[in-house]
Amino acid sequence: MKVLGIETSCDETGIAIYDTEKGLIADQLYSQIELHAQFGGVFPEVASRDHIKKIVPLIQNACQQAGINLSDLDGIAYTTGPGLIGALLVGSSVGCSLAWALDLPSVEVHHMEGHLLAPLLDDEKPKFPFVCLLVSGGHSMLVDVQSIGNYQILGDTLDDAAGEAFDKTAKLLGLGYPGGKILAELAEKGDKKRFKFPRPMMNRPGLDFSFSGLKTAVRLTWMEEIEHPQFNKEKDEEKLKQDIAASFQEAIVDTLVKKCQRALKQTGYKTLVIAGGVSANIELRSRLKQIESKLKVSVSFPPLKYCTDNGAMIALAGALRLQRKQEHNNKIRAFPRWSLETLQKA
C-alpha cells in the first residue's frame, strides 16, 4: 500500500509517500522560516498562503522521487489537527480533493500521533507498549501508548510547553527566529552551573509540567544582570547569554528527565520514546540515553530529520490506519484543538 502524507499544520509544508512494503519512498519538505523571521514568529495568514503555493509542486516532486504516478497511490493521509486552522484547511482540502479525483480512501491524521509514531520510521523500531514524551513548541506531555490509537495522557503542560519556553527565552535574549534551536546551540558554550533556575513542579507528585515560572526567573535574572552597575555590554553580554542559555536548558532537561523516570516507574514499561521538535535537542538526548543502563530500559528517538514537522510521519500514521480499514470518507475538516485520547483505537 502506497500512502501520500500531507502535513500543513503550521509553518512547514511536508509531503511524503510511505510504502507499507518498502518503507518511506519519497520525502519533500519546505520550511517557511525565512518568511516568518521578519515577524519573530509564525504569521498564520502568511503560513496558509505559502502552503497553497508550495503543496502541489511538492506533491509532484514526491511522485517523481518515488518513481510513481498519482494513479499508483492507494490512499491519502493529511493532518487535520491540532494546528493553525487556515494551514490545516489547505492540507485537508488538497488531500480530500485528490482522494475524490483518484477514488481513493483518505484518513485524517492527528498531528501529535504523527510525532508519536515517528520513531517507527527508524530501522530499530520501538515495541508497544511504551511511554512517550511528546515535547514540542505547543505540547509537553507524557503518554501511555498501549497500541496505535490507544493512548492515555499521564501528564500535560499547565501553561507554556517546553519548546515554547525555549522560543520565548530566546526572544528575550534577542537571539532571533527560530529561537529554540539558536538557544540550544548557544547553551553548548555556556556554564550551566552559573545560574540555579527553578525546576517547576519537580518536588510535587504527578507528571504534569509547568514552565512559565522558569521563563519568568530567566527574565528577572537577565534584567538584574544587565542593569548591574559593573555590567559591560560589549564585554559581558555574549558570555551572559551563553550562561543563561545553558542554565535554562539544564533546568528544562532536568525536569523532563525526572518526569520520564517517574512515568516509567508508574507504568512499569521498559521502553521510553521521545518525539516532537524538542526531541532533537542534543542535551536532552544525551541525558535520556544515560538512564537506559540505570533503569534497564530502552530509549528511542525519531531520526533527527523527522523530529520537527514533516510529511513522513503523517504518511506512516495514515498508512497504519488505512491498513486497518480506518478512513474518513473524504471530509474536509480542521481541528485547532484535538485530544489524543479521543482517537479511534486501531
C-alpha positions as CSV (number, residue, x, y, z in Angstrom):
1,M,0.0,0.0,0.0
2,K,1.4,3.4,-1.1
3,V,0.1,6.3,1.0
4,L,0.6,10.0,0.3
5,G,1.1,12.0,3.5
6,I,0.3,15.8,3.7
7,E,1.5,17.9,6.6
8,T,0.4,21.6,6.8
9,S,-0.3,22.2,10.5
10,C,2.0,25.2,10.9
11,D,5.0,26.6,9.0
12,E,6.3,23.5,7.2
13,T,4.8,22.0,4.1
14,G,5.6,18.3,4.3
15,I,4.8,15.8,1.6
16,A,5.9,12.1,1.7
17,I,4.9,8.7,0.3
18,Y,5.1,5.7,2.5
19,D,5.0,2.1,1.1
20,T,3.9,-0.5,3.7
21,E,6.3,-3.0,2.0
22,K,9.3,-0.8,1.1
23,G,9.0,1.9,3.8
24,L,9.5,5.6,3.0
25,I,10.0,6.1,-0.7
26,A,9.6,9.9,-1.1
27,D,10.1,12.8,1.3
28,Q,9.7,16.5,0.4
29,L,9.8,19.4,2.9
30,Y,9.6,23.2,2.6
31,S,10.2,25.3,5.6
32,Q,8.8,28.8,5.9
33,I,11.4,30.0,8.5
34,E,12.7,32.8,6.3
35,L,9.1,34.1,5.7
36,H,8.3,34.4,9.4
37,A,11.7,35.6,10.6
38,Q,10.7,39.2,10.0
39,F,7.7,38.8,12.3
40,G,9.7,37.0,15.1
41,G,7.2,34.1,15.0
42,V,4.6,32.4,12.7
43,F,2.2,34.7,10.9
44,P,-0.9,32.4,10.4
45,E,-2.2,34.1,7.2
46,V,1.3,34.1,5.6
47,A,1.7,30.4,6.5
48,S,-1.6,29.5,4.9
49,R,-0.9,31.3,1.7
50,D,2.5,29.8,1.3
51,H,1.2,26.3,1.9
52,I,-1.2,26.9,-1.1
53,K,1.8,27.9,-3.3
54,K,4.0,25.0,-2.3
55,I,1.8,22.0,-1.8
56,V,1.1,20.9,-5.4
57,P,4.7,21.3,-6.7
58,L,5.9,19.3,-3.6
59,I,3.3,16.5,-4.4
60,Q,4.6,16.4,-7.9
61,N,8.2,16.2,-6.7
62,A,7.4,13.4,-4.3
63,C,5.8,11.3,-7.0
64,Q,8.8,11.9,-9.2
65,Q,11.2,11.0,-6.4
66,A,9.3,7.8,-5.8
67,G,9.1,7.0,-9.5
68,I,5.3,6.7,-9.5
69,N,2.2,8.4,-10.8
70,L,-0.7,9.7,-8.7
71,S,-2.7,6.8,-10.1
72,D,-0.3,4.4,-8.4
73,L,-1.3,5.6,-4.9
74,D,-3.5,3.5,-2.6
75,G,-4.5,6.2,-0.1
76,I,-4.2,9.8,1.1
77,A,-3.4,10.9,4.7
78,Y,-3.5,14.5,5.8
79,T,-3.0,16.4,9.1
80,T,-6.4,17.6,10.4
81,G,-5.3,19.0,13.7
82,P,-4.2,20.3,16.1
83,G,-2.6,23.4,14.5
84,L,-3.4,26.7,12.7
85,I,-6.9,26.3,11.2
86,G,-6.1,28.0,7.9
87,A,-3.0,26.0,7.4
88,L,-4.8,22.8,8.3
89,L,-7.6,23.5,5.8
90,V,-5.1,23.8,2.9
91,G,-3.8,20.2,3.5
92,S,-7.3,18.9,4.2
93,S,-8.8,20.4,1.1
94,V,-6.0,19.2,-1.2
95,G,-6.0,15.7,0.4
96,C,-9.7,15.3,0.1
97,S,-9.7,16.6,-3.5
98,L,-7.0,14.2,-4.5
99,A,-8.9,11.3,-2.9
100,W,-12.1,12.3,-4.7
101,A,-10.4,12.6,-8.0
102,L,-8.5,9.4,-7.7
103,D,-11.3,7.5,-6.0
104,L,-9.0,6.6,-3.1
105,P,-9.6,6.2,0.7
106,S,-8.4,9.1,2.8
107,V,-7.7,9.4,6.5
108,E,-7.4,12.3,8.9
109,V,-4.2,12.2,11.0
110,H,-3.7,13.7,14.4
111,H,-0.5,15.8,14.2
112,M,0.7,14.6,17.6
113,E,0.0,11.0,16.7
114,G,2.3,11.5,13.7
115,H,5.0,12.7,16.1
116,L,4.4,9.9,18.5
117,L,4.7,7.3,15.7
118,A,7.7,9.0,14.0
119,P,10.3,6.7,15.8
120,L,8.8,3.8,13.8
121,L,10.5,5.4,10.8
122,D,13.8,4.3,12.3
123,D,15.4,0.9,11.5
124,E,15.2,0.0,15.2
125,K,11.5,0.4,15.9
126,P,10.3,0.6,19.5
127,K,7.8,-2.0,20.5
128,F,4.4,-1.4,22.1
129,P,3.6,-0.6,24.9
130,F,5.8,2.3,25.8
131,V,5.9,5.7,27.5
132,C,6.2,8.6,25.1
133,L,7.4,12.1,25.9
134,L,5.9,14.4,23.3
135,V,7.7,17.6,23.6
136,S,7.4,20.5,21.1
137,G,6.6,24.2,20.7
138,G,3.0,23.6,21.5
139,H,3.0,20.4,23.6
140,S,4.7,18.8,26.5
141,M,3.0,15.6,27.6
142,L,3.7,12.1,28.8
143,V,1.6,9.5,27.1
144,D,0.9,5.8,27.9
145,V,1.0,4.2,24.5
146,Q,-0.5,0.7,24.6
147,S,-1.1,0.4,20.8
148,I,-2.0,2.6,17.8
149,G,-4.8,4.9,18.9
150,N,-4.8,3.5,22.5
151,Y,-3.4,6.5,24.3
152,Q,-3.7,7.8,27.9
153,I,-2.2,11.1,28.8
154,L,-0.3,10.7,32.0
155,G,0.9,14.3,32.3
156,D,0.4,17.5,30.3
157,T,1.7,21.1,30.4
158,L,-0.3,23.5,32.6
159,D,1.0,26.6,30.7
160,D,3.9,27.0,28.4
161,A,5.2,23.9,26.6
162,A,9.0,23.3,26.7
163,G,9.6,24.3,23.1
164,E,7.5,27.5,23.7
165,A,9.6,28.3,26.7
166,F,12.8,27.8,24.6
167,D,11.4,30.2,21.9
168,K,10.2,32.9,24.3
169,T,13.5,32.8,26.3
170,A,15.5,33.1,23.1
171,K,13.4,36.1,22.1
172,L,14.1,37.7,25.5
173,L,17.8,37.3,24.8
174,G,17.5,38.7,21.3
175,L,18.6,35.5,19.6
176,G,16.4,35.7,16.5
177,Y,14.0,33.2,14.9
178,P,13.6,30.3,15.3
179,G,14.9,30.9,18.8
180,G,14.8,27.5,20.4
181,K,17.4,26.0,18.1
182,I,19.7,29.0,18.4
183,L,19.4,29.0,22.2
184,A,20.3,25.3,22.3
185,E,23.4,25.9,20.2
186,L,24.4,28.8,22.4
187,A,23.9,26.7,25.5
188,E,26.7,24.4,24.4
189,K,29.2,27.3,25.0
190,G,27.8,28.3,28.4
191,D,28.3,27.4,32.1
192,K,25.1,25.5,33.1
193,K,26.0,25.9,36.8
194,R,26.2,29.7,36.8
195,F,22.5,30.2,37.5
196,K,20.3,28.0,39.5
197,F,16.9,28.3,37.8
198,P,13.8,26.6,39.3
199,R,12.8,23.1,38.2
200,P,9.0,23.6,38.0
201,M,6.8,21.0,39.8
202,M,9.8,18.7,40.4
203,N,9.0,18.5,44.1
204,R,5.3,17.7,43.6
205,P,3.9,14.3,42.8
206,G,2.4,13.7,39.4
207,L,3.6,14.1,35.8
208,D,2.3,17.5,34.8
209,F,4.6,20.2,33.5
210,S,4.8,24.0,34.1
211,F,7.5,26.2,32.5
212,S,6.1,29.7,32.9
213,G,7.8,30.2,36.2
214,L,11.1,29.2,34.8
215,K,10.7,31.7,32.0
216,T,9.9,34.4,34.5
217,A,13.0,33.5,36.5
218,V,15.2,33.8,33.4
219,R,13.7,37.3,32.6
220,L,14.4,38.6,36.1
221,T,17.9,37.2,36.1
222,W,18.6,38.8,32.7
223,M,17.3,42.2,33.8
224,E,19.2,42.0,37.1
225,E,22.5,41.2,35.3
226,I,22.3,43.8,32.6
227,E,21.3,46.5,35.0
228,H,24.2,45.8,37.4
229,P,26.5,48.9,37.6
230,Q,29.5,46.8,36.7
231,F,27.9,45.2,33.6
232,N,29.8,46.0,30.4
233,K,27.5,45.3,27.4
234,E,30.4,44.9,24.9
235,K,32.5,42.7,27.1
236,D,30.0,40.7,29.2
237,E,26.7,40.3,27.2
238,E,27.7,37.4,25.0
239,K,29.0,35.3,27.9
240,L,25.9,36.2,29.9
241,K,23.7,34.9,27.1
242,Q,25.6,31.7,26.9
243,D,25.4,31.0,30.6
244,I,21.7,31.9,30.9
245,A,21.0,29.6,27.8
246,A,23.0,26.7,29.4
247,S,21.4,27.1,32.8
248,F,17.9,27.5,31.3
249,Q,18.4,24.4,29.2
250,E,19.7,22.4,32.2
251,A,16.5,23.3,34.1
252,I,14.3,22.1,31.2
253,V,16.2,18.9,30.7
254,D,16.4,18.1,34.4
255,T,12.6,18.4,34.6
256,L,11.9,16.3,31.5
257,V,14.2,13.6,32.5
258,K,12.8,13.4,36.1
259,K,9.2,13.2,34.8
260,C,10.2,10.5,32.3
261,Q,11.7,8.4,35.1
262,R,8.5,8.8,37.1
263,A,6.3,7.8,34.2
264,L,8.4,4.6,33.6
265,K,8.1,3.7,37.2
266,Q,4.4,4.4,37.3
267,T,3.6,2.3,34.2
268,G,6.3,-0.4,34.7
269,Y,7.1,-0.1,31.0
270,K,10.7,-0.8,29.7
271,T,10.6,1.4,26.6
272,L,10.7,5.2,26.5
273,V,10.0,7.1,23.3
274,I,10.9,10.8,22.8
275,A,9.2,12.7,19.9
276,G,8.4,16.2,18.8
277,G,10.6,19.1,17.8
278,V,12.5,19.3,21.2
279,S,13.5,15.6,20.8
280,A,16.2,16.9,18.5
281,N,17.9,18.7,21.5
282,I,21.3,17.1,21.9
283,E,21.5,17.6,25.7
284,L,18.1,16.0,26.2
285,R,19.1,13.0,24.0
286,S,22.3,12.6,25.9
287,R,20.7,12.7,29.4
288,L,17.9,10.4,28.5
289,K,20.3,7.8,26.9
290,Q,22.1,7.8,30.3
291,I,19.1,6.4,32.1
292,E,19.0,3.3,29.8
293,S,21.5,1.4,31.8
294,K,20.5,2.9,35.1
295,L,16.8,1.9,34.8
296,K,17.4,-1.0,32.4
297,V,15.1,0.5,29.8
298,S,15.2,1.2,26.0
299,V,15.1,4.8,24.9
300,S,14.1,5.6,21.3
301,F,14.1,8.8,19.3
302,P,13.0,9.6,15.7
303,P,15.7,10.1,13.2
304,L,16.8,13.8,13.6
305,K,15.2,14.9,10.3
306,Y,11.8,13.6,11.5
307,C,11.8,15.3,14.9
308,T,10.3,18.5,13.5
309,D,7.1,18.7,11.4
310,N,7.3,16.5,8.3
311,G,5.1,14.6,5.8
312,A,6.8,11.2,6.5
313,M,5.3,10.8,9.9
314,I,1.8,11.7,8.5
315,A,2.2,9.2,5.7
316,L,3.3,6.5,8.1
317,A,0.5,7.2,10.6
318,G,-2.0,7.3,7.7
319,A,-0.7,4.0,6.3
320,L,-1.1,2.2,9.6
321,R,-4.7,3.5,9.9
322,L,-5.6,2.7,6.3
323,Q,-4.2,-0.8,6.7
324,R,-6.7,-1.3,9.5
325,K,-9.6,-0.1,7.2
326,Q,-9.9,3.2,9.1
327,E,-10.9,6.0,6.7
328,H,-12.9,9.2,6.9
329,N,-14.9,9.4,3.7
330,N,-13.0,12.4,2.4
331,K,-14.4,15.0,4.8
332,I,-12.7,18.5,4.7
333,R,-12.3,19.3,8.3
334,A,-9.8,21.0,10.6
335,F,-9.4,20.9,14.4
336,P,-7.2,23.6,16.0
337,R,-7.5,21.6,19.3
338,W,-7.9,17.9,19.3
339,S,-7.2,15.5,22.2
340,L,-5.1,12.4,21.6
341,E,-7.3,10.4,23.9
342,T,-10.3,10.8,21.6
343,L,-8.7,8.9,18.7
344,Q,-10.1,5.6,17.4
345,K,-8.2,2.6,18.5
346,A,-6.6,0.6,15.7
